[in-house]
């Protein structure tokens, strides 16, 4: 993904201008929680379907 897109995403989240060396790591960290929540939701749905 282009660095410009990552930088804009970080800025839209209310963070300060990221240093170029930190930008990919910060971008990845900001996406960690939504991915984790999605996995929990999918696991719960799968568990509910197996009980039915």
C-alpha positions as CSV (number, residue, x, y, z in Angstrom):
1,X,0.0,0.0,0.0
2,X,1.3,3.5,-0.7
3,X,2.9,5.3,2.1
4,X,0.7,8.3,1.4
5,X,-2.5,6.3,2.1
6,X,-1.1,5.0,5.3
7,X,0.0,8.5,6.4
8,X,-3.5,9.9,5.6
9,X,-5.2,7.1,7.6
10,X,-3.0,7.8,10.6
11,X,-3.7,11.5,10.4
12,X,-7.5,10.9,10.1
13,X,-7.4,8.9,13.3
14,X,-6.2,12.1,15.1
15,X,-2.6,11.3,15.5
16,X,0.3,13.6,14.7
17,X,2.4,13.4,11.6
18,X,4.1,10.0,11.7
19,X,7.8,9.7,11.1
20,X,8.5,7.8,7.9
21,X,10.2,5.0,9.7
22,X,7.3,4.5,12.1
23,X,4.4,4.9,9.6
24,X,4.1,1.3,8.6
25,X,4.2,0.0,12.2
26,X,1.7,2.6,13.4
27,X,-0.6,1.8,10.5
28,X,-0.5,-1.9,11.3
29,X,-1.1,-1.3,15.0
30,X,-4.2,0.8,14.2
31,X,-5.6,-2.1,12.2
32,X,-4.9,-4.7,14.9
33,X,-8.0,-4.2,17.1
34,X,-10.6,-4.2,14.3
35,X,-9.1,-7.5,13.0
36,X,-9.2,-9.0,16.4
37,X,-12.8,-8.0,17.0
38,X,-13.7,-9.4,13.6
39,X,-12.2,-12.8,14.4
40,X,-14.1,-12.9,17.7
41,X,-17.4,-12.1,16.0
42,X,-16.8,-14.8,13.4
43,X,-15.8,-17.4,16.0
44,X,-18.9,-16.5,18.0
45,X,-21.2,-16.9,15.0
46,X,-19.6,-20.2,14.1
47,X,-20.1,-21.4,17.6
48,X,-23.7,-20.3,17.6
49,X,-24.4,-22.1,14.3
50,X,-22.8,-25.3,15.6
51,X,-25.2,-25.4,18.6
52,X,-28.3,-25.0,16.5
